[in-house]
Amino acid sequence: MKDTNEVEREALWEAHNEEFRDPSEIVAYWQDASRIDRRLLECRVTGRWWQTLEESGITLLITREYEHLLLAMCVNEASQPSVSMMRMPHPSGLTVDRSRGIVHVAATRNPNQIFDLVPSQGFIQRLDVRGEPRPDSVLLPIRTRFLPGCLYLHELAMIGDELYANSVGQNAIVRLSPSGEHERVWWPKCIETDNGPVFGQNHLQLNSIAAGDTLEESFFSASTDEISHMRPGDPAFPVDRRGVIFSGMSREPVARGLTRPHSARQYARKIWVDNSGYGEVGYLDAGRFHPVTRLPGWTRGLCFFGQIMFVGTSRVLPRFSAYAPGLDGETAQCGIHAIDMMSGELLGSIVWPYGSQIFSVEWVPSTFSSGLPFSADPDVSGEAQTLLFYSFKVPDLQEY
């Protein structure tokens, strides 16, 4: 007869044997990744939201940082809405290397990570697998790089054929290599002192990249251009109309008067930006911000497809209510809105009542990818995902 210690040991070993069997836990390095509160995925759709995605032929990718969710949505070949997901720790910046076919996502917990995802393309032939595990073109993680948490990576952008990020913790832009190195390559003049540039802590909330063909042709948003004893992150930090857009060439502001600007973009020969603290999105003209529309939430996340812009809105975190002087925190919504960039007309929206924070929005053609490996539908069996990860293949990638 087994004694108590032996029984306890065997139970412990059996419990270890059962751990990390769910692919969602493996790809996220996170044992509880599969234990998601399904209320986070409940949504309300208004207007021509799904019709806009279907007519555009795109899959929309969204990072919801505080819920630790990367989402994908499209209209599938059966003309049905499709929502899929992958969990990762605090995802923020998101960009697509369109020439190489790689989606890069920044996860900004300590340590920071960069996830690289590519679409699946066929399956390894196996005697122990019958049929096709899942359709092709599901975005799968093929690698991740760990970086110091003090970089405090926010947005990612492709400039030329290289990957860059805002290192908010250093008031600088860094170039990221495939092997995990990071190099400071740009910073604004305002952090330069007699003792050299101030890289030691966040002073500006330098948080987005309007990517051009080169660093000099790019622009960068920040909450201020002044170093002071009070720093971003302090609820008392003054933000109203102190935000700026820096020129990559001059390293000086080319626009002022913004309030916690995010998601700067260059599109249609204009610089666009979310004026987050007032729930606005618009463009710069002669150094002045011109709002195109105002939305019910903290605007962050912006991408363009043709004449349509997709804009994210977030709730206002109570401890940072002073950062949103132009918003009613009680009515702010977590959602994505499709807007005609010329007229400001709202085409359609998707809103998550239990959602909190959107960071990035980007698109890929639905022919490139139909979404992510884990279904948002709780009735979908996990067996297909298990088989997908068991035998997936990915396309040959250009060297990166």
URWO-V560625 format. One record per residue. N is the residue number from 1. OMEGA is omega in whole degrees, 0 to 359 (NA if undefined). Layout:
# URWO-V560625
N;OMEGA
N;OMEGA
This chain:
# URWO-V560625
1;183
2;176
3;185
4;181
5;181
6;178
7;180
8;179
9;181
10;176
11;178
12;180
13;179
14;177
15;177
16;181
17;183
18;182
19;177
20;174
21;181
22;181
23;180
24;178
25;181
26;186
27;180
28;186
29;194
30;188
31;180
32;186
33;182
34;184
35;183
36;174
37;187
38;176
39;180
40;184
41;176
42;185
43;171
44;181
45;177
46;178
47;185
48;183
49;184
50;178
51;179
52;177
53;182
54;181
55;179
56;181
57;184
58;168
59;182
60;178
61;187
62;171
63;175
64;197
65;186
66;175
67;177
68;185
69;164
70;182
71;171
72;177
73;178
74;169
75;188
76;184
77;177
78;180
79;177
80;175
81;180
82;178
83;180
84;189
85;170
86;179
87;175
88;186
89;173
90;178
91;180
92;185
93;183
94;175
95;182
96;170
97;189
98;180
99;181
100;180
101;181
102;172
103;179
104;178
105;177
106;173
107;198
108;167
109;182
110;1
111;173
112;176
113;168
114;175
115;174
116;182
117;176
118;181
119;175
120;182
121;180
122;186
123;174
124;179
125;184
126;174
127;183
128;176
129;178
130;178
131;180
132;181
133;180
134;175
135;176
136;172
137;172
138;181
139;182
140;176
141;178
142;176
143;173
144;178
145;176
146;180
147;182
148;180
149;182
150;174
151;179
152;183
153;176
154;185
155;174
156;177
157;170
158;174
159;192
160;179
161;181
162;183
163;180
164;178
165;168
166;170
167;185
168;180
169;180
170;183
171;189
172;172
173;179
174;172
175;184
176;179
177;179
178;183
179;173
180;178
181;174
182;183
183;174
184;184
185;181
186;173
187;180
188;181
189;187
190;178
191;181
192;180
193;176
194;179
195;179
196;180
197;180
198;178
199;193
200;177
201;183
202;176
203;191
204;192
205;178
206;201
207;177
208;186
209;168
210;192
211;170
212;180
213;179
214;174
215;182
216;180
217;179
218;179
219;188
220;180
221;178
222;181
223;179
224;173
225;180
226;172
227;179
228;180
229;178
230;189
231;175
232;186
233;172
234;181
235;180
236;180
237;182
238;185
239;192
240;176
241;177
242;183
243;184
244;168
245;179
246;171
247;176
248;183
249;185
250;185
251;177
252;177
253;172
254;176
255;179
256;174
257;179
258;180
259;184
260;181
261;178
262;167
263;176
264;182
265;169
266;181
267;178
268;176
269;175
270;169
271;179
272;180
273;171
274;174
275;198
276;186
277;177
278;178
279;185
280;167
281;182
282;186
283;178
284;174
285;181
286;175
287;180
288;180
289;178
290;180
291;175
292;177
293;177
294;187
295;184
296;179
297;179
298;185
299;175
300;188
301;184
302;171
303;185
304;169
305;185
306;181
307;182
308;170
309;177
310;186
311;176
312;170
313;182
314;172
315;176
316;178
317;186
318;183
319;179
320;183
321;179
322;179
323;183
324;184
325;182
326;185
327;170
328;183
329;181
330;184
331;180
332;185
333;171
334;182
335;175
336;186
337;176
338;188
339;172
340;188
341;181
342;186
343;185
344;181
345;176
346;182
347;181
348;182
349;167
350;185
351;178
352;183
353;179
354;180
355;181
356;193
357;169
358;173
359;185
360;173
361;178
362;181
363;168
364;175
365;177
366;176
367;177
368;179
369;177
370;178
371;187
372;191
373;186
374;184
375;174
376;179
377;183
378;181
379;180
380;182
381;177
382;183
383;180
384;178
385;179
386;180
387;177
388;182
389;180
390;190
391;184
392;168
393;177
394;181
395;172
396;183
397;169
398;184
399;176
400;NA
